[in-house]
Amino acid sequence: MSVVTPRHVAWAPVGSSESAPYPQGTEAADAEFSTGGKQVRVAAASSRGPIHQVNEDSHSPLEGAPALFVVADGVGGGALASYVSKDLVSRLHRALEGRSADEEKVRAVLLDADRAIASTIASCTDECGAATVALCARTGTSPSHWLIAWVGDCRIYRMPAGPGAAAELLTVDDTYRNLGESPPPRGSLDDPARMVGNGAVDAPNVRFVKLGAGEMLVLCSDGVHKYADTRDIARLLGEPLPLARRCIKLIESARTRGSHDDATVLAVHRADRRIGRAARATAAGVLVAFVALIAAWLTGDRAAAQHPVPPDAFSQSGVQP
């Protein structure tokens, strides 16, 4: 299947050039919540690239204790790109948030969004428009089990807990090259061949993954992953900094390597379970010691009551009772 892919339009803001400093409007947010007795930290950062007047990426809001996280990239040069990405994130949350996530449900919701967004664009313009997307949804109360889904070339990585290891790419871009299809005239083999909103989606990609203690799921748009390899991602997101700051540093690194596109990172970090165990072990030790101290004190009181001091002990010692 060959479908026209809206291309990224290379232009610089008025009064600037492509060599001008990048916009400083990087937005970041973070949150922390508990699920299944485990702590989960989440952070996101998003930055407008100089080739766009507005940021055409969108991501999930982080307030509350969500079980669904989405990154959407409105295809640059396409119609209503910023609106489409925001609408897609909103539609997915309305359809999936608070509901049990399963493969068929997620596929159906993405297909519904494809048709609805295509209809909205057609009612406004004759131009093409669409968005690529990546999402992860918790499949129960435990932070261990997740369903991931994607359409296009937004990516999802799993970052290991230990130092030095590379991040693991969990998704395969829906490009013409990877799908073995021919791009349209003037298109590239590395353009996304599947997007939400252009009617090309027939079977959204869905799979289940497990997240170990201390591991992280990382969702990002191509404005990040085209300029960062798996070791860069692991190194920058593994630094001892607040999670939101780490996301910003990953975007900054992509900028220094030539990213002109909008760039978004969303990271979901499952806190290391060993830390919780250590804390519980320490608390248990303190409690045992406290109980032992109370028991010893009570035993001493009972012994004193059973062996009173003889009255003449005071007279023999010269002490008045």
Secondary structure as the mmCIF struct_conf table of DSSP 4:
data_model
#
loop_
_struct_conf.conf_type_id
_struct_conf.id
_struct_conf.beg_label_comp_id
_struct_conf.beg_label_asym_id
_struct_conf.beg_label_seq_id
_struct_conf.end_label_comp_id
_struct_conf.end_label_asym_id
_struct_conf.end_label_seq_id
HELX_LH_PP_P HELX_LH_PP_P1 VAL A 4 VAL A 9
TURN_TY1_P TURN_TY1_P1 VAL A 14 GLY A 15
TURN_TY1_P TURN_TY1_P2 GLU A 18 SER A 19
BEND BEND1 ALA A 20 ALA A 20
HELX_LH_PP_P HELX_LH_PP_P2 PRO A 21 PRO A 23
STRN STRN1 GLU A 27 THR A 35
TURN_TY1_P TURN_TY1_P3 GLY A 36 GLY A 37
STRN STRN2 LYS A 38 SER A 47
TURN_TY1_P TURN_TY1_P4 PRO A 50 ILE A 51
BEND BEND2 GLN A 53 VAL A 54
STRN STRN3 ASP A 57 HIS A 59
BEND BEND3 GLU A 63 GLY A 64
BEND BEND4 ALA A 67 ALA A 67
STRN STRN4 LEU A 68 GLY A 74
HELX_LH_PP_P HELX_LH_PP_P3 VAL A 75 VAL A 75
TURN_TY1_P TURN_TY1_P5 GLY A 76 GLY A 77
BEND BEND5 GLY A 78 GLY A 78
TURN_TY1_P TURN_TY1_P6 ALA A 79 LEU A 80
HELX_RH_AL_P HELX_RH_AL_P1 ALA A 81 LEU A 96
TURN_TY1_P TURN_TY1_P7 GLU A 97 GLY A 98
BEND BEND6 ARG A 99 ARG A 99
HELX_RH_AL_P HELX_RH_AL_P2 GLU A 103 CYS A 124
BEND BEND7 ASP A 126 GLU A 127
STRN STRN5 ALA A 131 ARG A 138
BEND BEND8 GLY A 140 SER A 142
TURN_TY1_P TURN_TY1_P8 PRO A 143 SER A 144
STRN STRN6 HIS A 145 VAL A 151
BEND BEND9 GLY A 152 ASP A 153
STRN STRN7 ARG A 155 MET A 159
BEND BEND10 ALA A 161 GLY A 162
TURN_TY1_P TURN_TY1_P9 PRO A 163 GLY A 164
HELX_LH_PP_P HELX_LH_PP_P4 ALA A 165 ALA A 167
STRN STRN8 GLU A 168 LEU A 169
STRN STRN9 THR A 175 THR A 175
HELX_RH_AL_P HELX_RH_AL_P3 TYR A 176 LEU A 179
TURN_TY1_P TURN_TY1_P10 GLY A 180 GLY A 180
HELX_LH_PP_P HELX_LH_PP_P5 SER A 182 PRO A 184
TURN_TY1_P TURN_TY1_P11 PRO A 185 ARG A 186
TURN_TY1_P TURN_TY1_P12 LEU A 189 ASP A 190
BEND BEND11 ASP A 191 ASP A 191
STRN STRN10 PRO A 192 PRO A 192
BEND BEND12 ALA A 193 ALA A 193
STRN STRN11 VAL A 196 VAL A 196
TURN_TY1_P TURN_TY1_P13 GLY A 197 GLY A 197
BEND BEND13 ASN A 198 GLY A 199
BEND BEND14 ASP A 202 ALA A 203
STRN STRN12 ASN A 205 LYS A 210
TURN_TY1_P TURN_TY1_P14 ALA A 213 GLY A 214
STRN STRN13 MET A 216 CYS A 220
HELX_RH_AL_P HELX_RH_AL_P4 ASP A 222 HIS A 225
TURN_TY1_P TURN_TY1_P15 LYS A 226 TYR A 227
HELX_RH_AL_P HELX_RH_AL_P5 THR A 230 LEU A 237
TURN_TY1_P TURN_TY1_P16 GLY A 238 GLY A 238
BEND BEND15 GLU A 239 LEU A 241
HELX_RH_AL_P HELX_RH_AL_P6 LEU A 243 THR A 256
TURN_TY1_P TURN_TY1_P17 ARG A 257 GLY A 258
BEND BEND16 ASP A 261 ASP A 261
STRN STRN14 ALA A 263 ARG A 270
HELX_LH_PP_P HELX_LH_PP_P6 ALA A 271 ASP A 272
HELX_RH_AL_P HELX_RH_AL_P7 ARG A 273 GLN A 306
BEND BEND17 HIS A 307 HIS A 307
HELX_LH_PP_P HELX_LH_PP_P7 PRO A 308 PRO A 310
TURN_TY1_P TURN_TY1_P18 PRO A 311 PRO A 311
HELX_RH_AL_P HELX_RH_AL_P8 ASP A 312 SER A 317
TURN_TY1_P TURN_TY1_P19 GLY A 318 GLY A 318
#
